[in-house]
Amino acid sequence: MGSSLVMVLGLLAVFAAIFYKINTNNSNVSADNIAATIAIGPEVQVISVTEVNGTLVILIKEGPTQALVYIDPVTGRKIARTDFVAR
């Protein structure tokens, strides 16, 4: 009986943490101050965009290569780029 109670309380804690994480918006970027345009290049295909700690992270495909591009959402300026390479 005791171990079943601990298991149920553990599951409730996990679901509470998931619910909290989904409903928490800790972004410091509002819709009013997002850059209107972001220059990515003429032959670039955007695969995915997400926001991480106030930075836009864009997965792009340029020809046969893929890369992550980190963008400041307020200015639209590229902060960094991570290329994926085969080894």
N, CA, C and O atoms as CSV, one atom per row, in Angstrom:
chain,resi,resn,atom,element,x,y,z
A,1,MET,N,N,0.823,-1.197,0.000
A,1,MET,CA,C,0.000,0.000,0.000
A,1,MET,C,C,0.872,1.268,0.000
A,1,MET,O,O,0.585,2.235,-0.706
A,2,GLY,N,N,1.931,1.238,0.801
A,2,GLY,CA,C,2.816,2.405,0.896
A,2,GLY,C,C,3.541,2.688,-0.407
A,2,GLY,O,O,3.648,3.841,-0.825
A,3,SER,N,N,4.040,1.635,-1.053
A,3,SER,CA,C,4.762,1.851,-2.312
A,3,SER,C,C,3.829,2.333,-3.417
A,3,SER,O,O,4.243,3.114,-4.274
A,4,SER,N,N,2.587,1.885,-3.411
A,4,SER,CA,C,1.611,2.365,-4.392
A,4,SER,C,C,1.328,3.841,-4.191
A,4,SER,O,O,1.186,4.586,-5.161
A,5,LEU,N,N,1.245,4.266,-2.952
A,5,LEU,CA,C,1.010,5.676,-2.646
A,5,LEU,C,C,2.189,6.527,-3.114
A,5,LEU,O,O,1.992,7.603,-3.678
A,6,VAL,N,N,3.410,6.052,-2.884
A,6,VAL,CA,C,4.598,6.781,-3.330
A,6,VAL,C,C,4.617,6.879,-4.851
A,6,VAL,O,O,4.953,7.931,-5.396
A,7,MET,N,N,4.258,5.794,-5.546
A,7,MET,CA,C,4.237,5.810,-7.008
A,7,MET,C,C,3.204,6.802,-7.534
A,7,MET,O,O,3.490,7.540,-8.477
A,8,VAL,N,N,2.018,6.835,-6.948
A,8,VAL,CA,C,0.972,7.760,-7.377
A,8,VAL,C,C,1.398,9.197,-7.119
A,8,VAL,O,O,1.181,10.064,-7.965
A,9,LEU,N,N,2.005,9.466,-5.957
A,9,LEU,CA,C,2.485,10.821,-5.666
A,9,LEU,C,C,3.601,11.231,-6.631
A,9,LEU,O,O,3.678,12.391,-7.037
A,10,GLY,N,N,4.458,10.283,-6.996
A,10,GLY,CA,C,5.506,10.578,-7.972
A,10,GLY,C,C,4.938,10.929,-9.332
A,10,GLY,O,O,5.398,11.874,-9.973
A,11,LEU,N,N,3.945,10.182,-9.776
A,11,LEU,CA,C,3.300,10.488,-11.060
A,11,LEU,C,C,2.612,11.845,-11.030
A,11,LEU,O,O,2.673,12.598,-12.002
A,12,LEU,N,N,1.959,12.157,-9.920
A,12,LEU,CA,C,1.322,13.473,-9.790
A,12,LEU,C,C,2.360,14.585,-9.847
A,12,LEU,O,O,2.115,15.629,-10.452
A,13,ALA,N,N,3.508,14.376,-9.228
A,13,ALA,CA,C,4.562,15.384,-9.254
A,13,ALA,C,C,5.096,15.582,-10.674
A,13,ALA,O,O,5.355,16.712,-11.087
A,14,VAL,N,N,5.258,14.500,-11.413
A,14,VAL,CA,C,5.743,14.600,-12.799
A,14,VAL,C,C,4.744,15.358,-13.663
A,14,VAL,O,O,5.131,16.246,-14.423
A,15,PHE,N,N,3.466,15.018,-13.554
A,15,PHE,CA,C,2.460,15.719,-14.349
A,15,PHE,C,C,2.324,17.176,-13.934
A,15,PHE,O,O,2.071,18.034,-14.780
A,16,ALA,N,N,2.488,17.469,-12.656
A,16,ALA,CA,C,2.445,18.863,-12.198
A,16,ALA,C,C,3.617,19.647,-12.783
A,16,ALA,O,O,3.446,20.796,-13.192
A,17,ALA,N,N,4.805,19.040,-12.829
A,17,ALA,CA,C,5.970,19.714,-13.401
A,17,ALA,C,C,5.791,19.963,-14.895
A,17,ALA,O,O,6.153,21.029,-15.392
A,18,ILE,N,N,5.240,18.997,-15.608
A,18,ILE,CA,C,4.983,19.163,-17.045
A,18,ILE,C,C,3.963,20.271,-17.275
A,18,ILE,O,O,4.160,21.120,-18.144
A,19,PHE,N,N,2.888,20.274,-16.518
A,19,PHE,CA,C,1.858,21.298,-16.644
A,19,PHE,C,C,2.434,22.683,-16.347
A,19,PHE,O,O,2.125,23.644,-17.051
A,20,TYR,N,N,3.266,22.795,-15.315
A,20,TYR,CA,C,3.892,24.068,-14.962
A,20,TYR,C,C,4.790,24.557,-16.095
A,20,TYR,O,O,4.749,25.733,-16.459
A,21,LYS,N,N,5.605,23.651,-16.657
A,21,LYS,CA,C,6.534,24.038,-17.713
A,21,LYS,C,C,5.799,24.488,-18.971
A,21,LYS,O,O,6.225,25.430,-19.639
A,22,ILE,N,N,4.703,23.821,-19.293
A,22,ILE,CA,C,3.929,24.191,-20.475
A,22,ILE,C,C,3.297,25.565,-20.314
A,22,ILE,O,O,3.256,26.342,-21.268
A,23,ASN,N,N,2.810,25.870,-19.134
A,23,ASN,CA,C,2.069,27.105,-18.907
A,23,ASN,C,C,2.919,28.276,-18.453
A,23,ASN,O,O,2.389,29.374,-18.283
A,24,THR,N,N,4.202,28.090,-18.253
A,24,THR,CA,C,5.074,29.172,-17.830
A,24,THR,C,C,5.674,29.832,-19.052
A,24,THR,O,O,6.267,29.160,-19.895
A,25,ASN,N,N,5.525,31.129,-19.153
A,25,ASN,CA,C,6.121,31.892,-20.251
A,25,ASN,C,C,7.153,32.828,-19.648
A,25,ASN,O,O,6.805,33.890,-19.132
A,26,ASN,N,N,8.419,32.443,-19.709
A,26,ASN,CA,C,9.477,33.270,-19.139
A,26,ASN,C,C,10.271,34.000,-20.213
A,26,ASN,O,O,11.420,34.375,-19.984
A,27,SER,N,N,9.681,34.202,-21.367
A,27,SER,CA,C,10.344,34.905,-22.453
A,27,SER,C,C,10.339,36.400,-22.179
A,27,SER,O,O,9.338,36.950,-21.720
A,28,ASN,N,N,11.451,37.051,-22.458
A,28,ASN,CA,C,11.513,38.495,-22.275
A,28,ASN,C,C,11.275,39.232,-23.583
A,28,ASN,O,O,11.521,40.435,-23.666
A,29,VAL,N,N,10.800,38.531,-24.606
A,29,VAL,CA,C,10.518,39.129,-25.906
A,29,VAL,C,C,9.008,39.218,-26.075
A,29,VAL,O,O,8.301,38.215,-25.973
A,30,SER,N,N,8.522,40.429,-26.335
A,30,SER,CA,C,7.089,40.590,-26.567
A,30,SER,C,C,6.838,40.746,-28.064
A,30,SER,O,O,7.763,41.001,-28.835
A,31,ALA,N,N,5.604,40.595,-28.457
A,31,ALA,CA,C,5.245,40.690,-29.875
A,31,ALA,C,C,5.475,42.097,-30.423
A,31,ALA,O,O,5.608,42.273,-31.634
A,32,ASP,N,N,5.524,43.092,-29.553
A,32,ASP,CA,C,5.697,44.473,-30.005
A,32,ASP,C,C,7.126,44.791,-30.443
A,32,ASP,O,O,7.336,45.721,-31.222
A,33,ASN,N,N,8.115,44.031,-29.954
A,33,ASN,CA,C,9.494,44.384,-30.289
A,33,ASN,C,C,10.238,43.261,-31.007
A,33,ASN,O,O,11.424,43.046,-30.759
A,34,ILE,N,N,9.551,42.545,-31.894
A,34,ILE,CA,C,10.196,41.530,-32.719
A,34,ILE,C,C,10.563,42.163,-34.058
A,34,ILE,O,O,9.796,42.949,-34.614
A,35,ALA,N,N,11.733,41.817,-34.565
A,35,ALA,CA,C,12.199,42.369,-35.842
A,35,ALA,C,C,11.213,42.034,-36.959
A,35,ALA,O,O,10.671,40.930,-37.007
A,36,ALA,N,N,10.985,42.992,-37.855
A,36,ALA,CA,C,10.039,42.795,-38.953
A,36,ALA,C,C,10.597,41.867,-40.019
A,36,ALA,O,O,9.843,41.106,-40.626
A,37,THR,N,N,11.908,41.912,-40.261
A,37,THR,CA,C,12.534,41.050,-41.262
A,37,THR,C,C,13.842,40.502,-40.721
A,37,THR,O,O,14.508,41.124,-39.894
A,38,ILE,N,N,14.194,39.310,-41.214
A,38,ILE,CA,C,15.469,38.675,-40.875
A,38,ILE,C,C,16.069,38.178,-42.178
A,38,ILE,O,O,15.435,37.404,-42.896
A,39,ALA,N,N,17.282,38.611,-42.491
A,39,ALA,CA,C,17.960,38.198,-43.729
A,39,ALA,C,C,18.630,36.846,-43.507
A,39,ALA,O,O,19.476,36.708,-42.623
A,40,ILE,N,N,18.253,35.849,-44.309
A,40,ILE,CA,C,18.832,34.518,-44.154
A,40,ILE,C,C,19.560,34.036,-45.402
A,40,ILE,O,O,20.304,33.058,-45.324
A,41,GLY,N,N,19.380,34.665,-46.516
A,41,GLY,CA,C,20.057,34.253,-47.745
A,41,GLY,C,C,19.055,33.814,-48.791
A,41,GLY,O,O,17.947,33.395,-48.457
A,42,PRO,N,N,19.448,33.909,-50.092
A,42,PRO,CA,C,18.501,33.624,-51.168
A,42,PRO,C,C,18.181,32.141,-51.365
A,42,PRO,O,O,17.065,31.812,-51.767
A,43,GLU,N,N,19.114,31.251,-51.098
A,43,GLU,CA,C,18.910,29.823,-51.359
A,43,GLU,C,C,18.724,29.013,-50.079
A,43,GLU,O,O,18.941,27.801,-50.079
A,44,VAL,N,N,18.328,29.663,-48.999
A,44,VAL,CA,C,18.191,29.000,-47.698
A,44,VAL,C,C,16.743,28.597,-47.477
A,44,VAL,O,O,15.818,29.366,-47.738
A,45,GLN,N,N,16.569,27.374,-46.991
A,45,GLN,CA,C,15.234,26.882,-46.646
A,45,GLN,C,C,15.149,26.778,-45.122
A,45,GLN,O,O,15.973,26.112,-44.495
A,46,VAL,N,N,14.149,27.439,-44.527
A,46,VAL,CA,C,13.942,27.384,-43.083
A,46,VAL,C,C,13.160,26.117,-42.766
A,46,VAL,O,O,12.071,25.899,-43.296
A,47,ILE,N,N,13.728,25.281,-41.892
A,47,ILE,CA,C,13.087,24.024,-41.517
A,47,ILE,C,C,12.316,24.172,-40.220
A,47,ILE,O,O,11.209,23.649,-40.094
A,48,SER,N,N,12.894,24.887,-39.245
A,48,SER,CA,C,12.263,25.008,-37.936
A,48,SER,C,C,12.732,26.283,-37.253
A,48,SER,O,O,13.865,26.724,-37.446
A,49,VAL,N,N,11.840,26.875,-36.444
A,49,VAL,CA,C,12.173,28.064,-35.653
A,49,VAL,C,C,11.658,27.838,-34.240
A,49,VAL,O,O,10.525,27.400,-34.043
A,50,THR,N,N,12.498,28.141,-33.262
A,50,THR,CA,C,12.086,28.063,-31.865
A,50,THR,C,C,12.750,29.193,-31.094
A,50,THR,O,O,13.731,29.774,-31.557
A,51,GLU,N,N,12.219,29.503,-29.926
A,51,GLU,CA,C,12.759,30.546,-29.068
A,51,GLU,C,C,13.366,29.886,-27.838
A,51,GLU,O,O,12.700,29.110,-27.152
A,52,VAL,N,N,14.631,30.194,-27.559
A,52,VAL,CA,C,15.329,29.639,-26.406
A,52,VAL,C,C,15.985,30.785,-25.651
A,52,VAL,O,O,16.897,31.430,-26.168
A,53,ASN,N,N,15.530,31.040,-24.437
A,53,ASN,CA,C,16.104,32.074,-23.567
A,53,ASN,C,C,16.196,33.431,-24.257
A,53,ASN,O,O,17.211,34.119,-24.145
A,54,GLY,N,N,15.156,33.813,-24.959
A,54,GLY,CA,C,15.123,35.115,-25.603
A,54,GLY,C,C,15.868,35.193,-26.918
A,54,GLY,O,O,16.045,36.291,-27.446
A,55,THR,N,N,16.313,34.076,-27.468
A,55,THR,CA,C,17.023,34.034,-28.745
A,55,THR,C,C,16.268,33.128,-29.705
A,55,THR,O,O,15.824,32.047,-29.317
A,56,LEU,N,N,16.117,33.557,-30.954
A,56,LEU,CA,C,15.516,32.696,-31.964
A,56,LEU,C,C,16.566,31.710,-32.451
A,56,LEU,O,O,17.675,32.108,-32.807
A,57,VAL,N,N,16.227,30.437,-32.468
A,57,VAL,CA,C,17.111,29.405,-32.995
A,57,VAL,C,C,16.419,28.846,-34.234
A,57,VAL,O,O,15.328,28.284,-34.145
A,58,ILE,N,N,17.060,29.006,-35.384
A,58,ILE,CA,C,16.471,28.632,-36.663
A,58,ILE,C,C,17.284,27.493,-37.269
A,58,ILE,O,O,18.497,27.614,-37.442
A,59,LEU,N,N,16.618,26.392,-37.587
A,59,LEU,CA,C,17.257,25.290,-38.304
A,59,LEU,C,C,17.054,25.550,-39.787
A,59,LEU,O,O,15.923,25.641,-40.264
A,60,ILE,N,N,18.166,25.669,-40.517
A,60,ILE,CA,C,18.093,25.987,-41.942
A,60,ILE,C,C,18.768,24.892,-42.754
A,60,ILE,O,O,19.560,24.105,-42.236
A,61,LYS,N,N,18.433,24.861,-44.038
A,61,LYS,CA,C,19.080,23.957,-44.989
A,61,LYS,C,C,19.593,24.807,-46.136
A,61,LYS,O,O,18.836,25.526,-46.789
A,62,GLU,N,N,20.894,24.708,-46.367
A,62,GLU,CA,C,21.561,25.432,-47.447
A,62,GLU,C,C,22.196,24.413,-48.373
A,62,GLU,O,O,23.289,23.917,-48.098
A,63,GLY,N,N,21.529,24.102,-49.453
A,63,GLY,CA,C,22.016,23.060,-50.337
A,63,GLY,C,C,21.998,21.727,-49.601
A,63,GLY,O,O,20.959,21.331,-49.074
A,64,PRO,N,N,23.129,21.027,-49.554
A,64,PRO,CA,C,23.147,19.734,-48.863
A,64,PRO,C,C,23.430,19.834,-47.358
A,64,PRO,O,O,23.341,18.831,-46.650
A,65,THR,N,N,23.767,21.022,-46.867
A,65,THR,CA,C,24.130,21.163,-45.457
A,65,THR,C,C,23.001,21.769,-44.638
A,65,THR,O,O,22.153,22.499,-45.152
A,66,GLN,N,N,23.015,21.446,-43.347
A,66,GLN,CA,C,22.074,22.029,-42.397
A,66,GLN,C,C,22.851,22.769,-41.323
A,66,GLN,O,O,24.000,22.438,-41.033
A,67,ALA,N,N,22.208,23.784,-40.730
A,67,ALA,CA,C,22.869,24.579,-39.698
A,67,ALA,C,C,21.837,25.158,-38.752
A,67,ALA,O,O,20.666,25.316,-39.098
A,68,LEU,N,N,22.297,25.473,-37.546
A,68,LEU,CA,C,21.494,26.238,-36.600
A,68,LEU,C,C,21.987,27.675,-36.635
A,68,LEU,O,O,23.189,27.926,-36.544
A,69,VAL,N,N,21.067,28.614,-36.767
A,69,VAL,CA,C,21.408,30.029,-36.775
A,69,VAL,C,C,20.719,30.667,-35.579
A,69,VAL,O,O,19.518,30.491,-35.376
A,70,TYR,N,N,21.488,31.410,-34.791
A,70,TYR,CA,C,20.974,32.069,-33.598
A,70,TYR,C,C,20.769,33.541,-33.922
A,70,TYR,O,O,21.699,34.230,-34.343
A,71,ILE,N,N,19.535,34.020,-33.721
A,71,ILE,CA,C,19.147,35.375,-34.122
A,71,ILE,C,C,18.640,36.151,-32.904
A,71,ILE,O,O,17.900,35.616,-32.078
A,72,ASP,N,N,19.051,37.422,-32.804
A,72,ASP,CA,C,18.467,38.320,-31.803
A,72,ASP,C,C,17.094,38.726,-32.321
A,72,ASP,O,O,17.012,39.379,-33.361
A,73,PRO,N,N,16.002,38.361,-31.628
A,73,PRO,CA,C,14.669,38.626,-32.166
A,73,PRO,C,C,14.296,40.100,-32.224
A,73,PRO,O,O,13.404,40.472,-32.988
A,74,VAL,N,N,14.943,40.938,-31.450
A,74,VAL,CA,C,14.608,42.361,-31.445
A,74,VAL,C,C,15.235,43.074,-32.638
A,74,VAL,O,O,14.575,43.869,-33.306
A,75,THR,N,N,16.515,42.790,-32.907
A,75,THR,CA,C,17.209,43.484,-34.002
A,75,THR,C,C,17.205,42.688,-35.298
A,75,THR,O,O,17.392,43.271,-36.366
A,76,GLY,N,N,16.997,41.369,-35.242
A,76,GLY,CA,C,17.061,40.534,-36.427
A,76,GLY,C,C,18.480,40.203,-36.837
A,76,GLY,O,O,18.700,39.656,-37.918
A,77,ARG,N,N,19.459,40.527,-35.982
A,77,ARG,CA,C,20.884,40.325,-36.272
A,77,ARG,C,C,21.309,38.899,-35.921
A,77,ARG,O,O,20.897,38.356,-34.896
A,78,LYS,N,N,22.137,38.296,-36.780
A,78,LYS,CA,C,22.651,36.952,-36.529
A,78,LYS,C,C,23.685,37.015,-35.409
A,78,LYS,O,O,24.637,37.794,-35.473
A,79,ILE,N,N,23.488,36.185,-34.381
A,79,ILE,CA,C,24.415,36.138,-33.253
A,79,ILE,C,C,25.485,35.085,-33.490
A,79,ILE,O,O,26.671,35.342,-33.281
A,80,ALA,N,N,25.073,33.901,-33.924
A,80,ALA,CA,C,26.021,32.800,-34.130
A,80,ALA,C,C,25.429,31.810,-35.112
A,80,ALA,O,O,24.257,31.886,-35.481
A,81,ARG,N,N,26.284,30.869,-35.530
A,81,ARG,CA,C,25.855,29.829,-36.456
A,81,ARG,C,C,26.593,28.542,-36.111
A,81,ARG,O,O,27.795,28.556,-35.844
A,82,THR,N,N,25.869,27.436,-36.118
A,82,THR,CA,C,26.446,26.119,-35.870
A,82,THR,C,C,26.142,25.236,-37.087
A,82,THR,O,O,24.986,24.915,-37.361
A,83,ASP,N,N,27.204,24.849,-37.814
A,83,ASP,CA,C,27.044,23.990,-38.988
A,83,ASP,C,C,27.122,22.521,-38.566
A,83,ASP,O,O,27.903,22.158,-37.686
A,84,PHE,N,N,26.311,21.696,-39.198
A,84,PHE,CA,C,26.368,20.247,-38.988
A,84,PHE,C,C,27.273,19.658,-40.059
A,84,PHE,O,O,27.079,19.908,-41.249
A,85,VAL,N,N,28.271,18.869,-39.633
A,85,VAL,CA,C,29.193,18.250,-40.580
A,85,VAL,C,C,29.226,16.744,-40.338
A,85,VAL,O,O,29.055,16.278,-39.212
A,86,ALA,N,N,29.447,16.003,-41.402
A,86,ALA,CA,C,29.565,14.544,-41.297
A,86,ALA,C,C,31.013,14.210,-40.969
A,86,ALA,O,O,31.942,14.840,-41.475
A,87,ARG,N,N,31.189,13.203,-40.108
A,87,ARG,CA,C,32.556,12.780,-39.747
A,87,ARG,C,C,32.740,11.341,-40.057
A,87,ARG,O,O,33.819,10.793,-39.828
